[in-house]
Amino acid sequence: MIIRDIAQNEIADFDKLATHPLQSFEWGEFRKTTNVKVIRRGIFEGNKLITPVQVTIHPIPKTNYNVGYYPKGPMPDENQLKLLRTIGEDNNCIMVKMEPNIGSKISEDSPNTHAWKTIDEFLLARGLKSGRPLFTRHTFQLSLKESEEKLLAGMHSKTRYNIRLAEKKGVKVMVDNSKNSFKWFLRLLFEQTVERQGFYAHTPKYFEKLWAVLEPAGIAHLLRAYYEDETLAVFMVFVFNGTIYYPYGASTREHKELMAPNLVMWETIKLGKKLNCELLDMWGALGPKPNKKDSWYGFHKFKQGYGGDLVEFLGTYDLVIYKQLYPLYKMADSLRWSGLKAKAFSKKQLRNAAKKILK
């Protein structure tokens, strides 16, 4: 096995083997525009790339140390761990956080059982620690191999009813990657959706940089729902290596009775089939037996309605480089996330951000 940097002429191979949009070459280019250091290495057999690895490096404020983040990679093995440790040591990382893109279907009614006991034991035996997740542990995934008729039949009756209602009432959905559609996405996201749901979101500038890289690459697309002359909802989806992903959605509080988001998701499914995708990944769920009081419960129920499988991922692991500093980092990180939640946009800030977007 040979471990080395990725050459410019190997980008296509890198993307072909990448297991998720967050491991795509283009995602790394986007992260560079946000002043994040990106490390790309490969595990080779001779000149053949076997495993591409993309790690982002994040400075710890007021220190000379960093943390590495390796999201959505393939199944961990000895070579991968060796490479991640080298990257961590070379970049003065206290630890490298990894969240493999390895999932298993579980029952929605069962307790949260761990489907990956063997690999979990493998990682813990090599000194990795169970870490605080950055990416959700669960998601809904829907196979797109069936016909549209069978996909509709597999949905919850209420979801199917809402789709037909939106169509009957005259809601239209189109793939629209125009500048105007992107402005509507930001406006609905920050002026209404984030404010209404009360969750922390990236800044408008983050999305502008993301769109500037991923849309020309053919990864990011917008689906816009409108009624007469009014935009009701805009979804941003990613298409990558045979899977269509639903990471971001935004909608207005007006005309909720028209059920526009339900129709946009159905059109997302149809778009995936048109682009020969075999899977829809909904980018997150709460897991089995979710708490109805959870702020994300509404999103969970919305996604559940489309009849996909509930999937549990392997989990989050910290590959510790500096053992003595790791406990201090965990304590500081916990305080940092508490501060971020408290710092989330106020309603006034959200409205001001939305107004600036449409100028």
C-alpha positions as CSV (number, residue, x, y, z in Angstrom):
1,M,0.0,0.0,0.0
2,I,1.2,3.5,-0.9
3,I,-0.2,6.6,0.9
4,R,0.4,10.0,-0.9
5,D,-1.3,13.2,-2.0
6,I,-3.8,13.3,-4.8
7,A,-2.5,14.6,-8.1
8,Q,-4.4,17.0,-10.3
9,N,-5.0,14.3,-12.9
10,E,-6.5,12.0,-10.3
11,I,-9.5,14.2,-9.4
12,A,-11.9,12.2,-11.5
13,D,-10.9,9.0,-9.8
14,F,-11.1,10.7,-6.4
15,D,-14.7,11.7,-7.0
16,K,-15.7,8.4,-8.6
17,L,-14.6,6.6,-5.4
18,A,-15.9,9.3,-2.9
19,T,-18.6,7.9,-0.7
20,H,-20.6,11.1,-0.1
21,P,-20.8,14.7,-1.3
22,L,-18.8,15.8,1.8
23,Q,-16.0,13.7,0.5
24,S,-16.1,15.1,-3.0
25,F,-13.3,17.1,-4.5
26,E,-15.8,19.9,-5.1
27,W,-16.8,20.0,-1.4
28,G,-13.2,20.5,-0.5
29,E,-12.9,23.3,-3.0
30,F,-15.9,25.0,-1.4
31,R,-14.5,24.6,2.1
32,K,-11.3,26.3,0.9
33,T,-13.4,29.4,0.0
34,T,-14.5,29.5,3.7
35,N,-10.8,29.6,4.8
36,V,-10.8,26.0,5.9
37,K,-7.6,24.0,5.3
38,V,-8.3,20.8,3.2
39,I,-6.0,17.8,3.2
40,R,-6.5,15.2,0.4
41,R,-4.6,12.0,0.5
42,G,-5.1,8.6,-1.1
43,I,-4.4,5.0,-0.3
44,F,-3.0,3.4,-3.5
45,E,-2.1,-0.1,-4.8
46,G,0.6,0.8,-7.2
47,N,-0.8,3.7,-9.3
48,K,-4.4,2.7,-8.6
49,L,-6.3,4.8,-6.1
50,I,-8.2,2.5,-3.6
51,T,-9.4,4.9,-0.9
52,P,-9.6,8.7,-1.3
53,V,-9.5,10.6,2.0
54,Q,-10.4,14.3,2.5
55,V,-9.9,15.9,6.0
56,T,-10.7,19.5,6.9
57,I,-8.5,21.2,9.5
58,H,-10.0,23.5,12.0
59,P,-8.0,25.8,14.4
60,I,-8.9,25.8,18.1
61,P,-9.2,29.5,19.0
62,K,-6.4,31.1,21.1
63,T,-4.2,28.0,20.8
64,N,-1.6,26.5,18.4
65,Y,-3.7,23.3,18.1
66,N,-6.3,22.1,15.5
67,V,-8.9,19.4,15.1
68,G,-9.3,17.4,12.0
69,Y,-12.7,16.3,10.6
70,Y,-13.2,13.3,8.3
71,P,-17.0,13.0,7.5
72,K,-18.7,10.3,5.5
73,G,-15.7,8.2,4.6
74,P,-15.8,4.4,3.8
75,M,-15.5,1.5,6.2
76,P,-12.5,2.1,8.6
77,D,-9.5,-0.1,8.4
78,E,-5.9,-0.2,9.5
79,N,-4.6,1.8,6.5
80,Q,-7.2,4.5,6.9
81,L,-6.5,4.9,10.6
82,K,-2.7,5.1,9.9
83,L,-3.3,7.8,7.3
84,L,-5.6,9.8,9.6
85,R,-3.1,9.6,12.4
86,T,-0.4,10.9,10.1
87,I,-2.6,13.8,9.0
88,G,-3.4,14.6,12.6
89,E,0.2,14.6,13.6
90,D,1.4,16.7,10.6
91,N,-1.3,19.3,11.3
92,N,-0.9,19.5,15.1
93,C,-4.4,18.2,15.7
94,I,-5.5,17.2,19.2
95,M,-7.7,14.7,17.5
96,V,-9.3,13.7,14.1
97,K,-13.0,13.2,14.3
98,M,-14.4,10.6,11.9
99,E,-18.0,9.8,11.0
100,P,-18.0,6.9,8.4
101,N,-20.8,6.8,5.8
102,I,-21.6,3.2,6.8
103,G,-25.3,2.6,7.6
104,S,-27.7,-0.2,8.4
105,K,-31.5,-0.4,8.2
106,I,-33.2,-0.6,11.6
107,S,-36.8,-0.8,12.8
108,E,-38.5,2.5,13.6
109,D,-40.2,0.8,16.6
110,S,-37.1,-0.8,18.1
111,P,-34.8,0.6,20.8
112,N,-31.7,2.4,19.5
113,T,-29.6,-0.8,19.0
114,H,-26.0,-0.6,17.7
115,A,-25.8,-2.4,14.4
116,W,-22.0,-2.2,14.2
117,K,-20.7,-4.0,17.2
118,T,-17.7,-5.7,15.5
119,I,-16.3,-2.5,13.9
120,D,-17.1,-0.5,17.0
121,E,-14.9,-2.9,19.0
122,F,-12.2,-2.7,16.3
123,L,-12.1,1.1,16.7
124,L,-12.3,1.2,20.5
125,A,-9.5,-1.4,20.7
126,R,-7.3,0.9,18.7
127,G,-7.7,3.8,21.1
128,L,-10.5,5.7,19.4
129,K,-13.1,7.4,21.6
130,S,-16.8,7.7,21.1
131,G,-17.2,11.4,20.1
132,R,-19.8,14.1,20.0
133,P,-21.6,13.8,16.7
134,L,-21.4,16.6,14.1
135,F,-23.5,14.7,11.6
136,T,-26.8,13.1,12.5
137,R,-26.6,9.4,13.5
138,H,-29.8,8.5,11.6
139,T,-31.5,9.2,8.3
140,F,-34.2,8.1,6.1
141,Q,-33.2,6.5,2.8
142,L,-35.6,5.6,0.0
143,S,-34.8,3.2,-2.9
144,L,-35.7,4.8,-6.2
145,K,-35.5,1.5,-8.2
146,E,-39.3,1.1,-8.0
147,S,-41.8,2.7,-10.4
148,E,-43.4,6.1,-9.5
149,E,-46.7,4.2,-8.9
150,K,-45.1,1.9,-6.4
151,L,-43.2,4.7,-4.7
152,L,-46.5,6.6,-4.2
153,A,-48.2,3.5,-2.9
154,G,-45.4,3.0,-0.4
155,M,-45.9,6.4,1.2
156,H,-48.0,7.2,4.2
157,S,-51.6,7.9,3.1
158,K,-51.4,11.5,4.5
159,T,-48.3,12.3,2.5
160,R,-49.8,10.9,-0.7
161,Y,-53.0,12.9,0.0
162,N,-50.9,16.1,0.5
163,I,-49.1,15.6,-2.8
164,R,-52.3,15.2,-4.7
165,L,-53.8,18.2,-2.9
166,A,-50.9,20.4,-3.9
167,E,-51.2,19.3,-7.5
168,K,-55.0,19.8,-7.6
169,K,-54.7,23.3,-6.1
170,G,-52.3,24.3,-8.8
171,V,-48.9,24.3,-7.1
172,K,-46.1,23.9,-9.7
173,V,-42.6,22.7,-9.1
174,M,-39.6,23.2,-11.4
175,V,-35.9,22.7,-11.3
176,D,-34.6,26.3,-11.3
177,N,-31.0,27.0,-10.7
178,S,-31.3,30.7,-11.6
179,K,-29.9,33.6,-9.5
180,N,-33.5,34.6,-8.6
181,S,-34.4,31.1,-7.4
182,F,-31.2,31.0,-5.2
183,K,-32.2,34.4,-3.7
184,W,-35.6,33.0,-2.9
185,F,-34.0,30.0,-1.2
186,L,-31.9,32.3,1.0
187,R,-34.9,34.6,1.8
188,L,-37.2,31.7,2.7
189,L,-34.5,30.0,4.7
190,F,-33.4,32.9,6.8
191,E,-36.5,35.1,6.9
192,Q,-39.0,32.3,7.6
193,T,-37.8,28.7,8.1
194,V,-34.9,29.3,10.5
195,E,-36.9,31.9,12.4
196,R,-40.0,29.7,12.6
197,Q,-38.2,26.5,13.6
198,G,-35.7,28.2,15.9
199,F,-32.6,26.3,14.8
200,Y,-29.0,27.4,14.2
201,A,-28.1,27.8,10.5
202,H,-25.0,28.7,8.5
203,T,-24.8,32.2,7.3
204,P,-26.0,33.5,3.9
205,K,-22.4,33.9,2.8
206,Y,-21.7,30.2,3.5
207,F,-24.5,29.2,1.2
208,E,-23.4,31.7,-1.5
209,K,-19.9,30.1,-1.5
210,L,-21.4,26.6,-1.5
211,W,-23.6,27.4,-4.4
212,A,-20.8,29.0,-6.4
213,V,-18.8,25.8,-6.4
214,L,-21.3,23.0,-6.2
215,E,-23.9,24.3,-8.8
216,P,-21.4,24.6,-11.7
217,A,-20.1,21.1,-10.8
218,G,-23.6,19.7,-11.3
219,I,-23.9,18.6,-7.7
220,A,-26.3,21.2,-6.3
221,H,-29.7,21.9,-7.7
222,L,-32.8,23.9,-6.7
223,L,-36.4,22.9,-6.9
224,R,-38.8,25.8,-6.6
225,A,-42.5,25.5,-5.8
226,Y,-44.8,28.4,-6.8
227,Y,-48.5,29.1,-6.8
228,E,-49.6,31.7,-9.3
229,D,-46.8,34.3,-8.9
230,E,-45.7,33.5,-5.4
231,T,-42.8,31.3,-4.4
232,L,-43.8,28.9,-1.6
233,A,-40.8,26.6,-1.1
234,V,-37.3,26.0,-2.4
235,F,-35.3,22.8,-1.8
236,M,-31.5,22.5,-2.4
237,V,-30.6,19.0,-3.3
238,F,-27.3,17.3,-4.1
239,V,-26.8,14.7,-6.8
240,F,-23.6,12.6,-6.4
241,N,-22.6,9.1,-7.4
242,G,-26.1,7.7,-7.9
243,T,-27.7,9.2,-4.8
244,I,-29.9,12.3,-4.5
245,Y,-29.6,14.1,-1.2
246,Y,-32.0,16.5,0.6
247,P,-29.8,18.6,2.8
248,Y,-31.7,21.9,2.8
249,G,-35.3,23.0,2.5
250,A,-37.0,26.4,2.9
251,S,-40.7,27.3,2.8
252,T,-43.0,30.2,3.5
253,R,-45.6,30.2,6.3
254,E,-48.1,31.6,3.8
255,H,-50.4,29.2,2.0
256,K,-49.5,26.2,4.3
257,E,-52.8,24.7,3.2
258,L,-51.4,24.1,-0.3
259,M,-48.8,21.6,1.0
260,A,-46.1,22.8,-1.3
261,P,-43.2,21.1,0.5
262,N,-44.8,17.7,0.1
263,L,-45.0,18.2,-3.7
264,V,-41.4,19.5,-3.8
265,M,-40.2,16.3,-2.1
266,W,-42.1,14.2,-4.6
267,E,-40.6,16.1,-7.5
268,T,-37.2,15.5,-5.8
269,I,-37.8,11.8,-6.0
270,K,-38.8,12.1,-9.7
271,L,-35.7,14.2,-10.4
272,G,-33.6,11.5,-8.8
273,K,-35.1,8.8,-11.0
274,K,-34.7,11.0,-14.1
275,L,-31.0,11.4,-13.3
276,N,-30.6,7.6,-12.8
277,C,-30.1,7.8,-9.0
278,E,-30.9,4.7,-7.1
279,L,-31.3,6.2,-3.7
280,L,-32.7,9.3,-1.9
281,D,-30.9,10.2,1.3
282,M,-32.9,12.7,3.4
283,W,-29.8,13.9,5.3
284,G,-31.0,13.2,8.8
285,A,-33.6,11.8,11.2
286,L,-34.2,11.4,14.9
287,G,-34.0,7.7,15.2
288,P,-36.4,5.1,16.6
289,K,-39.2,6.2,18.9
290,P,-38.4,9.9,18.6
291,N,-39.5,12.4,21.3
292,K,-42.5,14.3,20.0
293,K,-41.4,17.3,21.9
294,D,-38.0,17.4,20.1
295,S,-37.7,20.5,17.9
296,W,-36.8,18.3,14.9
297,Y,-39.8,16.0,15.3
298,G,-41.7,17.9,12.5
299,F,-38.9,17.3,10.1
300,H,-38.7,13.7,11.1
301,K,-42.4,13.1,10.5
302,F,-42.3,14.9,7.2
303,K,-39.4,12.7,5.9
304,Q,-40.9,9.5,7.4
305,G,-44.0,10.0,5.3
306,Y,-42.3,9.1,2.1
307,G,-41.9,5.4,3.1
308,G,-38.1,5.2,3.2
309,D,-36.0,3.0,5.5
310,L,-34.7,4.3,8.8
311,V,-31.0,3.9,8.7
312,E,-28.5,4.0,11.6
313,F,-24.9,5.0,10.8
314,L,-21.8,3.6,12.5
315,G,-21.4,6.7,14.7
316,T,-18.8,9.3,15.6
317,Y,-15.2,8.5,16.8
318,D,-12.3,10.6,17.8
319,L,-8.9,9.5,16.9
320,V,-6.9,11.1,19.7
321,I,-3.4,12.4,18.9
322,Y,-2.7,14.4,22.2
323,K,-4.1,12.2,25.0
324,Q,-3.4,14.7,27.7
325,L,-5.1,17.6,25.9
326,Y,-8.1,15.7,24.7
327,P,-10.2,15.9,28.0
328,L,-9.6,19.7,28.1
329,Y,-10.6,20.0,24.5
330,K,-13.8,18.1,25.1
331,M,-14.7,20.4,28.0
332,A,-14.0,23.5,26.0
333,D,-15.9,22.2,23.0
334,S,-19.0,21.5,25.1
335,L,-18.9,25.1,26.3
336,R,-18.4,26.3,22.7
337,W,-21.5,24.5,21.4
338,S,-23.6,25.9,24.3
339,G,-22.4,29.4,23.2
340,L,-23.2,28.8,19.6
341,K,-26.8,27.8,20.4
342,A,-27.2,30.9,22.5
343,K,-25.7,33.0,19.7
344,A,-28.1,31.7,17.0
345,F,-29.7,34.5,15.0
346,S,-32.3,36.6,16.6
347,K,-35.5,37.2,14.7
348,K,-34.4,40.7,14.0
349,Q,-31.1,39.6,12.6
350,L,-32.8,37.0,10.4
351,R,-35.1,39.6,8.9
352,N,-32.2,42.0,8.3
353,A,-30.2,39.2,6.6
354,A,-33.2,38.3,4.3
355,K,-33.6,42.0,3.3
356,K,-30.0,42.3,2.3
357,I,-30.2,39.1,0.2
358,L,-32.9,40.6,-2.1
359,K,-31.2,44.0,-2.6
